[in-house]
Amino acid sequence: MTNRILSLAWVAFLISIPFWMEDLYYLHVLIVTGIFIIAAMSLNLLLGYTGQLSLGHVAFFGIGAYVSSLVSLGFEIHVLPNTTVSLDPKPVWFAMLVAVIFSGLCGWFIGRVSFKVRGAYFVIVTVSFAEVVRLVSLNWMELTQGPMALNNIPYLTLGIPEVFEVEFIGKVPCYYLVLAVAVFTYVVIRRLVQSRAGRAMIALRENEPLASSVGVDVTRVLVLATIVSAGLAGLAGALYAHYVRIVDPDVFLFIYTVTMVIMVITGGKGTLAGPIVGGLVFGIFPEVLRGFQVQPEIQWITYGVLMILIVYFLPAGIVPAIRSLLPRRLVEGGDGSVEPNATAEARS
């Protein structure tokens, strides 16, 4: 009950921000941070709950951005000398749905291929996949416009045309859209990790041979986690595309994956709140330093030092450290953390 009250209070605070935050630039920072928090939550499902490190997670983010953009803009490509494939522009909500499905299918493919060779091999497969997708987006000029980028991407509109429509254009509507998607992502991941499949994921992370010996289908569970993780990352990418309204191959930069990993590790991997806390810290902290008119070099050195200090003094992350200081009744079962009998529950 206490956890629910605290969660509702936190959501109420986030809802109130546009009412008292007058500077739209800071609202923009919160929007971009929120989008990457969604991507970090999707990565946490793999890294935190199954123990699989994906260093190519930005591929799903970028795929979601490109697919949603292309479906909403429409395209025409020549696959053979006398064969043309074209698609008329579709509504943005439909384009975002296609982006989630397509990203999930890419996650299924990567999972089926790479989870037969986990560990370092899985990392290599994901990094290679991200690089291949980046090169495709850079060189397939007819479809993606390459370095010239896709621009004038339409914004999201919901409702009945000429009757009632809500347009998500401008900082405040986009902020609420990102907040709603972040809450949706949180609920989806929470329900999954607290289900039988989620307990199986945790069991695999803790002791894969033991989990396999009690009947957990290793490949099936890991592929499921990859599909959901990729789909949610694609949703974050689609949000990004329709917010900035321009997408180029830089959306696949490796630094974005590093940013997601930092958010998960420093916040506390394997906890639902970890990517949120880590995302807020490392999304807002550079702007706080900029407010003090710190030189860019000093800003990023301070950023790196903060990350090192958190990892050194709080190796489990910020959220587990805070939980250890709070009364047990405030944190029991509140964040999907590992229980000692996860393997037994996964079997039941």
Short mmCIF file of the C-alpha atoms (twelve columns), coordinates in Angstrom:
data_MODEL
# 
_entry.id   MODEL 
# 
loop_
_atom_site.group_PDB 
_atom_site.id 
_atom_site.type_symbol 
_atom_site.label_atom_id 
_atom_site.label_alt_id 
_atom_site.label_comp_id 
_atom_site.label_asym_id 
_atom_site.label_seq_id 
_atom_site.Cartn_x 
_atom_site.Cartn_y 
_atom_site.Cartn_z 
_atom_site.pdbx_PDB_model_num 
ATOM 1   C CA . MET A 1   0.000   0.000   0.000   1 
ATOM 2   C CA . THR A 2   2.812   2.399   0.902   1 
ATOM 3   C CA . ASN A 3   4.611   1.648   -2.370  1 
ATOM 4   C CA . ARG A 4   1.465   2.433   -4.331  1 
ATOM 5   C CA . ILE A 5   0.997   5.757   -2.545  1 
ATOM 6   C CA . LEU A 6   4.626   6.725   -3.171  1 
ATOM 7   C CA . SER A 7   4.312   5.755   -6.844  1 
ATOM 8   C CA . LEU A 8   1.139   7.789   -7.301  1 
ATOM 9   C CA . ALA A 9   2.745   10.775  -5.549  1 
ATOM 10  C CA . TRP A 10  5.766   10.528  -7.853  1 
ATOM 11  C CA . VAL A 11  3.547   10.358  -10.969 1 
ATOM 12  C CA . ALA A 12  1.503   13.324  -9.705  1 
ATOM 13  C CA . PHE A 13  4.703   15.331  -9.286  1 
ATOM 14  C CA . LEU A 14  5.796   14.491  -12.840 1 
ATOM 15  C CA . ILE A 15  2.380   15.500  -14.183 1 
ATOM 16  C CA . SER A 16  2.651   18.862  -12.432 1 
ATOM 17  C CA . ILE A 17  6.037   19.821  -13.903 1 
ATOM 18  C CA . PRO A 18  4.783   21.692  -17.018 1 
ATOM 19  C CA . PHE A 19  2.548   23.855  -14.804 1 
ATOM 20  C CA . TRP A 20  5.445   25.435  -12.929 1 
ATOM 21  C CA . MET A 21  8.452   24.927  -15.223 1 
ATOM 22  C CA . GLU A 22  8.553   28.074  -17.352 1 
ATOM 23  C CA . ASP A 23  11.761  27.392  -19.279 1 
ATOM 24  C CA . LEU A 24  10.844  25.184  -22.264 1 
ATOM 25  C CA . TYR A 25  14.479  24.219  -22.768 1 
ATOM 26  C CA . TYR A 26  14.478  22.302  -19.487 1 
ATOM 27  C CA . LEU A 27  11.224  20.663  -20.526 1 
ATOM 28  C CA . HIS A 28  13.001  19.594  -23.722 1 
ATOM 29  C CA . VAL A 29  15.790  18.086  -21.606 1 
ATOM 30  C CA . LEU A 30  13.195  16.132  -19.609 1 
ATOM 31  C CA . ILE A 31  11.545  14.886  -22.810 1 
ATOM 32  C CA . VAL A 32  14.807  13.591  -24.299 1 
ATOM 33  C CA . THR A 33  15.794  12.126  -20.920 1 
ATOM 34  C CA . GLY A 34  12.409  10.409  -20.688 1 
ATOM 35  C CA . ILE A 35  12.832  8.853   -24.130 1 
ATOM 36  C CA . PHE A 36  16.221  7.431   -23.165 1 
ATOM 37  C CA . ILE A 37  14.826  6.236   -19.829 1 
ATOM 38  C CA . ILE A 38  12.279  4.198   -21.805 1 
ATOM 39  C CA . ALA A 39  15.127  2.747   -23.881 1 
ATOM 40  C CA . ALA A 40  17.133  2.072   -20.692 1 
ATOM 41  C CA . MET A 41  14.168  0.274   -19.094 1 
ATOM 42  C CA . SER A 42  13.964  -1.955  -22.157 1 
ATOM 43  C CA . LEU A 43  17.708  -2.706  -21.908 1 
ATOM 44  C CA . ASN A 44  17.334  -3.445  -18.193 1 
ATOM 45  C CA . LEU A 45  14.957  -6.277  -19.064 1 
ATOM 46  C CA . LEU A 46  17.879  -7.994  -20.799 1 
ATOM 47  C CA . LEU A 47  20.836  -6.825  -18.731 1 
ATOM 48  C CA . GLY A 48  19.175  -6.681  -15.328 1 
ATOM 49  C CA . TYR A 49  16.745  -9.602  -15.392 1 
ATOM 50  C CA . THR A 50  18.421  -12.133 -17.693 1 
ATOM 51  C CA . GLY A 51  22.058  -11.073 -17.294 1 
ATOM 52  C CA . GLN A 52  22.576  -10.688 -21.065 1 
ATOM 53  C CA . LEU A 53  24.587  -7.619  -22.062 1 
ATOM 54  C CA . SER A 54  23.460  -6.142  -25.383 1 
ATOM 55  C CA . LEU A 55  25.915  -3.560  -26.708 1 
ATOM 56  C CA . GLY A 56  23.887  -3.165  -29.888 1 
ATOM 57  C CA . HIS A 57  20.628  -2.160  -28.248 1 
ATOM 58  C CA . VAL A 58  20.694  1.162   -30.086 1 
ATOM 59  C CA . ALA A 59  19.938  -0.828  -33.256 1 
ATOM 60  C CA . PHE A 60  16.375  -1.461  -32.084 1 
ATOM 61  C CA . PHE A 61  16.044  2.192   -31.059 1 
ATOM 62  C CA . GLY A 62  17.181  3.330   -34.512 1 
ATOM 63  C CA . ILE A 63  15.052  0.758   -36.331 1 
ATOM 64  C CA . GLY A 64  11.995  2.025   -34.487 1 
ATOM 65  C CA . ALA A 65  12.862  5.609   -35.453 1 
ATOM 66  C CA . TYR A 66  13.381  4.815   -39.137 1 
ATOM 67  C CA . VAL A 67  10.425  2.444   -39.545 1 
ATOM 68  C CA . SER A 68  7.967   4.810   -37.895 1 
ATOM 69  C CA . SER A 69  9.302   7.726   -39.953 1 
ATOM 70  C CA . LEU A 70  9.142   5.857   -43.267 1 
ATOM 71  C CA . VAL A 71  5.643   4.473   -42.668 1 
ATOM 72  C CA . SER A 72  4.293   7.889   -41.690 1 
ATOM 73  C CA . LEU A 73  6.034   9.674   -44.594 1 
ATOM 74  C CA . GLY A 74  5.510   6.994   -47.222 1 
ATOM 75  C CA . PHE A 75  8.212   5.747   -49.570 1 
ATOM 76  C CA . GLU A 76  8.909   4.262   -52.980 1 
ATOM 77  C CA . ILE A 77  11.867  2.011   -53.748 1 
ATOM 78  C CA . HIS A 78  13.006  -0.045  -56.745 1 
ATOM 79  C CA . VAL A 79  13.819  -3.603  -55.669 1 
ATOM 80  C CA . LEU A 80  14.249  -4.844  -59.270 1 
ATOM 81  C CA . PRO A 81  14.688  -2.972  -62.570 1 
ATOM 82  C CA . ASN A 82  10.962  -3.217  -63.342 1 
ATOM 83  C CA . THR A 83  9.596   -3.691  -59.841 1 
ATOM 84  C CA . THR A 84  8.708   -0.861  -57.487 1 
ATOM 85  C CA . VAL A 85  7.543   -1.153  -53.911 1 
ATOM 86  C CA . SER A 86  5.683   1.842   -52.549 1 
ATOM 87  C CA . LEU A 87  3.735   2.765   -49.442 1 
ATOM 88  C CA . ASP A 88  1.415   5.717   -49.044 1 
ATOM 89  C CA . PRO A 89  1.756   7.797   -45.866 1 
ATOM 90  C CA . LYS A 90  -0.017  6.227   -42.902 1 
ATOM 91  C CA . PRO A 91  -1.247  7.720   -39.604 1 
ATOM 92  C CA . VAL A 92  1.511   8.213   -37.056 1 
ATOM 93  C CA . TRP A 93  -0.119  5.954   -34.441 1 
ATOM 94  C CA . PHE A 94  -0.139  3.145   -37.021 1 
ATOM 95  C CA . ALA A 95  3.477   3.892   -37.979 1 
ATOM 96  C CA . MET A 96  4.545   3.672   -34.332 1 
ATOM 97  C CA . LEU A 97  2.733   0.348   -33.956 1 
ATOM 98  C CA . VAL A 98  4.514   -0.997  -37.052 1 
ATOM 99  C CA . ALA A 99  7.829   0.221   -35.597 1 
ATOM 100 C CA . VAL A 100 7.225   -1.698  -32.356 1 
ATOM 101 C CA . ILE A 101 6.262   -4.875  -34.222 1 
ATOM 102 C CA . PHE A 102 9.189   -4.655  -36.653 1 
ATOM 103 C CA . SER A 103 11.675  -3.969  -33.847 1 
ATOM 104 C CA . GLY A 104 10.256  -6.930  -31.922 1 
ATOM 105 C CA . LEU A 105 10.690  -9.166  -34.985 1 
ATOM 106 C CA . CYS A 106 14.316  -8.029  -35.275 1 
ATOM 107 C CA . GLY A 107 14.713  -8.898  -31.578 1 
ATOM 108 C CA . TRP A 108 13.245  -12.346 -32.243 1 
ATOM 109 C CA . PHE A 109 15.708  -12.897 -35.099 1 
ATOM 110 C CA . ILE A 110 18.721  -11.776 -33.046 1 
ATOM 111 C CA . GLY A 111 17.555  -13.863 -30.096 1 
ATOM 112 C CA . ARG A 112 17.113  -17.023 -32.166 1 
ATOM 113 C CA . VAL A 113 20.535  -16.578 -33.764 1 
ATOM 114 C CA . SER A 114 22.609  -15.425 -30.806 1 
ATOM 115 C CA . PHE A 115 21.204  -17.215 -27.764 1 
ATOM 116 C CA . LYS A 116 22.765  -20.427 -28.957 1 
ATOM 117 C CA . VAL A 117 26.127  -18.685 -28.378 1 
ATOM 118 C CA . ARG A 118 25.684  -16.516 -25.290 1 
ATOM 119 C CA . GLY A 119 28.277  -14.623 -23.267 1 
ATOM 120 C CA . ALA A 120 30.868  -12.736 -25.295 1 
ATOM 121 C CA . TYR A 121 29.427  -14.132 -28.524 1 
ATOM 122 C CA . PHE A 122 26.033  -12.536 -27.821 1 
ATOM 123 C CA . VAL A 123 27.740  -9.175  -27.286 1 
ATOM 124 C CA . ILE A 124 29.588  -9.536  -30.612 1 
ATOM 125 C CA . VAL A 125 26.374  -10.449 -32.455 1 
ATOM 126 C CA . THR A 126 24.481  -7.447  -31.079 1 
ATOM 127 C CA . VAL A 127 27.306  -4.993  -31.831 1 
ATOM 128 C CA . SER A 128 27.661  -6.400  -35.360 1 
ATOM 129 C CA . PHE A 129 23.915  -6.160  -35.937 1 
ATOM 130 C CA . ALA A 130 23.896  -2.508  -34.862 1 
ATOM 131 C CA . GLU A 131 26.780  -1.696  -37.198 1 
ATOM 132 C CA . VAL A 132 25.134  -3.477  -40.144 1 
ATOM 133 C CA . VAL A 133 21.886  -1.580  -39.604 1 
ATOM 134 C CA . ARG A 134 23.799  1.706   -39.359 1 
ATOM 135 C CA . LEU A 135 25.579  1.029   -42.654 1 
ATOM 136 C CA . VAL A 136 22.278  0.152   -44.337 1 
ATOM 137 C CA . SER A 137 20.733  3.425   -43.142 1 
ATOM 138 C CA . LEU A 138 23.794  5.327   -44.360 1 
ATOM 139 C CA . ASN A 139 24.043  3.763   -47.829 1 
ATOM 140 C CA . TRP A 140 20.471  2.916   -48.864 1 
ATOM 141 C CA . MET A 141 19.952  6.442   -50.178 1 
ATOM 142 C CA . GLU A 142 16.713  5.733   -52.030 1 
ATOM 143 C CA . LEU A 143 14.962  4.617   -48.843 1 
ATOM 144 C CA . THR A 144 16.632  6.429   -45.946 1 
ATOM 145 C CA . GLN A 145 18.147  9.499   -47.686 1 
ATOM 146 C CA . GLY A 146 21.455  8.489   -46.067 1 
ATOM 147 C CA . PRO A 147 23.340  11.358  -44.394 1 
ATOM 148 C CA . MET A 148 20.802  13.848  -45.809 1 
ATOM 149 C CA . ALA A 149 18.325  12.443  -43.275 1 
ATOM 150 C CA . LEU A 150 14.582  11.970  -43.240 1 
ATOM 151 C CA . ASN A 151 12.983  15.273  -42.319 1 
ATOM 152 C CA . ASN A 152 9.550   16.835  -41.881 1 
ATOM 153 C CA . ILE A 153 8.460   13.720  -40.018 1 
ATOM 154 C CA . PRO A 154 4.815   14.228  -38.977 1 
ATOM 155 C CA . TYR A 155 3.841   14.561  -35.341 1 
ATOM 156 C CA . LEU A 156 1.394   12.264  -33.593 1 
ATOM 157 C CA . THR A 157 -2.321  13.067  -33.808 1 
ATOM 158 C CA . LEU A 158 -4.982  11.055  -31.977 1 
ATOM 159 C CA . GLY A 159 -8.752  11.275  -32.241 1 
ATOM 160 C CA . ILE A 160 -11.430 11.388  -34.923 1 
ATOM 161 C CA . PRO A 161 -10.618 13.705  -37.856 1 
ATOM 162 C CA . GLU A 162 -12.801 16.831  -37.999 1 
ATOM 163 C CA . VAL A 163 -14.493 15.798  -34.747 1 
ATOM 164 C CA . PHE A 164 -11.949 15.660  -31.946 1 
ATOM 165 C CA . GLU A 165 -8.174  15.532  -32.293 1 
ATOM 166 C CA . VAL A 166 -5.245  15.818  -29.911 1 
ATOM 167 C CA . GLU A 167 -2.039  16.994  -31.566 1 
ATOM 168 C CA . PHE A 168 1.238   16.155  -29.861 1 
ATOM 169 C CA . ILE A 169 3.235   19.063  -31.170 1 
ATOM 170 C CA . GLY A 170 5.187   21.387  -28.905 1 
ATOM 171 C CA . LYS A 171 7.031   20.728  -25.673 1 
ATOM 172 C CA . VAL A 172 4.120   20.310  -23.238 1 
ATOM 173 C CA . PRO A 173 2.046   17.790  -25.275 1 
ATOM 174 C CA . CYS A 174 5.198   15.815  -26.130 1 
ATOM 175 C CA . TYR A 175 6.202   15.777  -22.462 1 
ATOM 176 C CA . TYR A 176 2.891   14.196  -21.482 1 
ATOM 177 C CA . LEU A 177 3.132   11.740  -24.374 1 
ATOM 178 C CA . VAL A 178 6.592   10.596  -23.270 1 
ATOM 179 C CA . LEU A 179 5.419   10.392  -19.646 1 
ATOM 180 C CA . ALA A 180 2.444   8.228   -20.647 1 
ATOM 181 C CA . VAL A 181 4.655   5.893   -22.703 1 
ATOM 182 C CA . ALA A 182 7.188   5.687   -19.846 1 
ATOM 183 C CA . VAL A 183 4.436   4.680   -17.401 1 
ATOM 184 C CA . PHE A 184 3.148   2.131   -19.941 1 
ATOM 185 C CA . THR A 185 6.665   0.697   -20.369 1 
ATOM 186 C CA . TYR A 186 7.135   0.494   -16.605 1 
ATOM 187 C CA . VAL A 187 3.823   -1.364  -16.164 1 
ATOM 188 C CA . VAL A 188 4.579   -3.809  -18.998 1 
ATOM 189 C CA . ILE A 189 8.034   -4.662  -17.627 1 
ATOM 190 C CA . ARG A 190 6.728   -4.896  -14.052 1 
ATOM 191 C CA . ARG A 191 3.955   -7.295  -15.051 1 
ATOM 192 C CA . LEU A 192 6.419   -9.377  -17.057 1 
ATOM 193 C CA . VAL A 193 9.134   -9.684  -14.392 1 
ATOM 194 C CA . GLN A 194 6.550   -10.583 -11.744 1 
ATOM 195 C CA . SER A 195 5.027   -13.282 -13.946 1 
ATOM 196 C CA . ARG A 196 6.166   -16.878 -14.309 1 
ATOM 197 C CA . ALA A 197 8.267   -15.904 -17.347 1 
ATOM 198 C CA . GLY A 198 9.915   -13.144 -15.321 1 
ATOM 199 C CA . ARG A 199 10.793  -15.510 -12.502 1 
ATOM 200 C CA . ALA A 200 12.315  -17.811 -15.105 1 
ATOM 201 C CA . MET A 201 14.442  -14.919 -16.409 1 
ATOM 202 C CA . ILE A 202 15.724  -14.157 -12.913 1 
ATOM 203 C CA . ALA A 203 16.417  -17.833 -12.300 1 
ATOM 204 C CA . LEU A 204 18.471  -18.020 -15.493 1 
ATOM 205 C CA . ARG A 205 20.484  -15.005 -14.447 1 
ATOM 206 C CA . GLU A 206 21.211  -16.402 -11.003 1 
ATOM 207 C CA . ASN A 207 22.023  -19.993 -11.983 1 
ATOM 208 C CA . GLU A 208 21.382  -21.057 -15.570 1 
ATOM 209 C CA . PRO A 209 22.388  -24.750 -15.194 1 
ATOM 210 C CA . LEU A 210 20.127  -25.128 -12.155 1 
ATOM 211 C CA . ALA A 211 17.228  -23.341 -13.858 1 
ATOM 212 C CA . SER A 212 17.644  -25.504 -16.952 1 
ATOM 213 C CA . SER A 213 17.727  -28.664 -14.818 1 
ATOM 214 C CA . VAL A 214 14.310  -27.866 -13.300 1 
ATOM 215 C CA . GLY A 215 12.671  -27.444 -16.694 1 
ATOM 216 C CA . VAL A 216 13.160  -23.794 -17.682 1 
ATOM 217 C CA . ASP A 217 13.332  -23.487 -21.486 1 
ATOM 218 C CA . VAL A 218 16.428  -21.277 -21.688 1 
ATOM 219 C CA . THR A 219 16.219  -20.204 -25.336 1 
ATOM 220 C CA . ARG A 220 12.469  -19.581 -25.231 1 
ATOM 221 C CA . VAL A 221 12.677  -17.368 -22.136 1 
ATOM 222 C CA . LEU A 222 15.652  -15.356 -23.406 1 
ATOM 223 C CA . VAL A 223 14.070  -14.853 -26.836 1 
ATOM 224 C CA . LEU A 224 10.880  -13.612 -25.157 1 
ATOM 225 C CA . ALA A 225 12.903  -11.098 -23.156 1 
ATOM 226 C CA . THR A 226 14.686  -9.951  -26.322 1 
ATOM 227 C CA . ILE A 227 11.425  -9.502  -28.250 1 
ATOM 228 C CA . VAL A 228 9.840   -7.376  -25.521 1 
ATOM 229 C CA . SER A 229 13.059  -5.432  -24.952 1 
ATOM 230 C CA . ALA A 230 13.521  -4.732  -28.675 1 
ATOM 231 C CA . GLY A 231 9.878   -3.734  -29.138 1 
ATOM 232 C CA . LEU A 232 10.016  -1.224  -26.282 1 
ATOM 233 C CA . ALA A 233 13.335  0.166   -27.552 1 
ATOM 234 C CA . GLY A 234 11.694  0.569   -30.970 1 
ATOM 235 C CA . LEU A 235 8.839   2.451   -29.311 1 
ATOM 236 C CA . ALA A 236 11.370  4.817   -27.715 1 
ATOM 237 C CA . GLY A 237 12.991  5.339   -31.120 1 
ATOM 238 C CA . ALA A 238 9.622   6.109   -32.712 1 
ATOM 239 C CA . LEU A 239 8.908   8.672   -29.991 1 
ATOM 240 C CA . TYR A 240 12.299  10.254  -30.647 1 
ATOM 241 C CA . ALA A 241 11.670  10.461  -34.400 1 
ATOM 242 C CA . HIS A 242 8.271   12.118  -34.090 1 
ATOM 243 C CA . TYR A 243 9.549   14.514  -31.455 1 
ATOM 244 C CA . VAL A 244 12.700  15.809  -33.194 1 
ATOM 245 C CA . ARG A 245 11.078  15.255  -36.635 1 
ATOM 246 C CA . ILE A 246 14.394  14.404  -38.295 1 
ATOM 247 C CA . VAL A 247 16.270  11.096  -38.355 1 
ATOM 248 C CA . ASP A 248 19.713  10.336  -39.760 1 
ATOM 249 C CA . PRO A 249 22.247  7.489   -39.340 1 
ATOM 250 C CA . ASP A 250 23.644  9.176   -36.218 1 
ATOM 251 C CA . VAL A 251 20.684  7.674   -34.361 1 
ATOM 252 C CA . PHE A 252 22.710  4.418   -34.355 1 
ATOM 253 C CA . LEU A 253 25.754  5.939   -32.621 1 
ATOM 254 C CA . PHE A 254 27.361  3.610   -30.092 1 
ATOM 255 C CA . ILE A 255 27.344  6.376   -27.463 1 
ATOM 256 C CA . TYR A 256 23.566  5.956   -27.171 1 
ATOM 257 C CA . THR A 257 23.982  2.330   -26.115 1 
ATOM 258 C CA . VAL A 258 26.664  3.428   -23.641 1 
ATOM 259 C CA . THR A 259 24.221  6.005   -22.259 1 
ATOM 260 C CA . MET A 260 21.566  3.322   -21.738 1 
ATOM 261 C CA . VAL A 261 24.050  0.991   -20.034 1 
ATOM 262 C CA . ILE A 262 25.202  3.816   -17.713 1 
ATOM 263 C CA . MET A 263 21.600  4.549   -16.750 1 
ATOM 264 C CA . VAL A 264 20.939  0.892   -15.933 1 
ATOM 265 C CA . ILE A 265 24.191  0.161   -14.071 1 
ATOM 266 C CA . THR A 266 24.316  3.319   -11.972 1 
ATOM 267 C CA . GLY A 267 20.618  3.274   -11.180 1 
ATOM 268 C CA . GLY A 268 20.620  -0.395  -10.228 1 
ATOM 269 C CA . LYS A 269 20.238  -3.214  -12.747 1 
ATOM 270 C CA . GLY A 270 17.577  -5.772  -11.965 1 
ATOM 271 C CA . THR A 271 15.328  -3.166  -10.320 1 
ATOM 272 C CA . LEU A 272 12.373  -1.476  -11.946 1 
ATOM 273 C CA . ALA A 273 13.281  1.974   -10.637 1 
ATOM 274 C CA . GLY A 274 16.999  1.692   -11.439 1 
ATOM 275 C CA . PRO A 275 16.923  2.929   -15.071 1 
ATOM 276 C CA . ILE A 276 14.557  5.745   -14.065 1 
ATOM 277 C CA . VAL A 277 16.804  7.025   -11.277 1 
ATOM 278 C CA . GLY A 278 19.977  6.521   -13.313 1 
ATOM 279 C CA . GLY A 279 18.374  8.220   -16.296 1 
ATOM 280 C CA . LEU A 280 17.304  11.253  -14.282 1 
ATOM 281 C CA . VAL A 281 20.742  11.585  -12.693 1 
ATOM 282 C CA . PHE A 282 22.759  11.324  -15.886 1 
ATOM 283 C CA . GLY A 283 20.198  13.082  -18.067 1 
ATOM 284 C CA . ILE A 284 19.793  16.145  -15.882 1 
ATOM 285 C CA . PHE A 285 23.233  16.395  -14.209 1 
ATOM 286 C CA . PRO A 286 25.055  17.761  -17.333 1 
ATOM 287 C CA . GLU A 287 22.422  20.491  -17.614 1 
ATOM 288 C CA . VAL A 288 22.890  21.379  -13.939 1 
ATOM 289 C CA . LEU A 289 26.626  21.782  -14.553 1 
ATOM 290 C CA . ARG A 290 25.920  23.874  -17.625 1 
ATOM 291 C CA . GLY A 291 23.772  26.145  -15.471 1 
ATOM 292 C CA . PHE A 292 26.874  26.926  -13.402 1 
ATOM 293 C CA . GLN A 293 28.632  27.948  -16.644 1 
ATOM 294 C CA . VAL A 294 31.218  25.216  -16.281 1 
ATOM 295 C CA . GLN A 295 33.591  24.696  -19.202 1 
ATOM 296 C CA . PRO A 296 32.579  21.729  -21.418 1 
ATOM 297 C CA . GLU A 297 35.802  19.884  -20.584 1 
ATOM 298 C CA . ILE A 298 35.228  20.276  -16.838 1 
ATOM 299 C CA . GLN A 299 31.585  19.342  -17.308 1 
ATOM 300 C CA . TRP A 300 32.348  15.967  -18.874 1 
ATOM 301 C CA . ILE A 301 35.222  15.251  -16.494 1 
ATOM 302 C CA . THR A 302 32.842  15.859  -13.588 1 
ATOM 303 C CA . TYR A 303 30.265  13.656  -15.286 1 
ATOM 304 C CA . GLY A 304 32.791  10.821  -15.570 1 
ATOM 305 C CA . VAL A 305 34.035  11.259  -12.007 1 
ATOM 306 C CA . LEU A 306 30.448  11.088  -10.701 1 
ATOM 307 C CA . MET A 307 29.850  7.851   -12.585 1 
ATOM 308 C CA . ILE A 308 33.081  6.331   -11.233 1 
ATOM 309 C CA . LEU A 309 32.187  7.358   -7.659  1 
ATOM 310 C CA . ILE A 310 28.719  5.834   -7.927  1 
ATOM 311 C CA . VAL A 311 30.078  2.562   -9.310  1 
ATOM 312 C CA . TYR A 312 32.839  2.466   -6.661  1 
ATOM 313 C CA . PHE A 313 30.821  3.359   -3.575  1 
ATOM 314 C CA . LEU A 314 27.459  1.964   -4.726  1 
ATOM 315 C CA . PRO A 315 28.406  -1.100  -6.782  1 
ATOM 316 C CA . ALA A 316 24.822  -2.400  -6.786  1 
ATOM 317 C CA . GLY A 317 23.483  0.978   -7.942  1 
ATOM 318 C CA . ILE A 318 21.637  3.922   -6.431  1 
ATOM 319 C CA . VAL A 319 18.246  2.253   -5.951  1 
ATOM 320 C CA . PRO A 320 19.519  -0.840  -4.061  1 
ATOM 321 C CA . ALA A 321 21.593  1.476   -1.829  1 
ATOM 322 C CA . ILE A 322 18.518  3.563   -1.019  1 
ATOM 323 C CA . ARG A 323 16.424  0.455   -0.417  1 
ATOM 324 C CA . SER A 324 18.958  -0.817  2.095   1 
ATOM 325 C CA . LEU A 325 18.468  2.366   4.158   1 
ATOM 326 C CA . LEU A 326 14.664  2.314   4.156   1 
ATOM 327 C CA . PRO A 327 12.410  0.254   6.463   1 
ATOM 328 C CA . ARG A 328 11.668  -3.137  4.949   1 
ATOM 329 C CA . ARG A 329 7.918   -2.523  4.824   1 
ATOM 330 C CA . LEU A 330 8.493   0.363   2.374   1 
ATOM 331 C CA . VAL A 331 10.417  -1.701  -0.146  1 
ATOM 332 C CA . GLU A 332 9.048   -5.240  0.083   1 
ATOM 333 C CA . GLY A 333 8.124   -6.502  -3.364  1 
ATOM 334 C CA . GLY A 334 8.144   -3.015  -4.766  1 
ATOM 335 C CA . ASP A 335 10.693  -3.197  -7.547  1 
ATOM 336 C CA . GLY A 336 10.805  -6.677  -8.943  1 
ATOM 337 C CA . SER A 337 14.113  -7.476  -7.277  1 
ATOM 338 C CA . VAL A 338 15.439  -11.002 -7.006  1 
ATOM 339 C CA . GLU A 339 13.966  -13.357 -4.458  1 
ATOM 340 C CA . PRO A 340 15.951  -16.324 -3.121  1 
ATOM 341 C CA . ASN A 341 13.421  -18.859 -4.405  1 
ATOM 342 C CA . ALA A 342 13.289  -17.545 -7.957  1 
ATOM 343 C CA . THR A 343 14.366  -20.874 -9.441  1 
ATOM 344 C CA . ALA A 344 11.746  -22.808 -7.551  1 
ATOM 345 C CA . GLU A 345 9.037   -20.298 -8.531  1 
ATOM 346 C CA . ALA A 346 10.086  -20.461 -12.173 1 
ATOM 347 C CA . ARG A 347 9.531   -24.203 -12.114 1 
ATOM 348 C CA . SER A 348 6.081   -23.963 -10.468 1 
# 
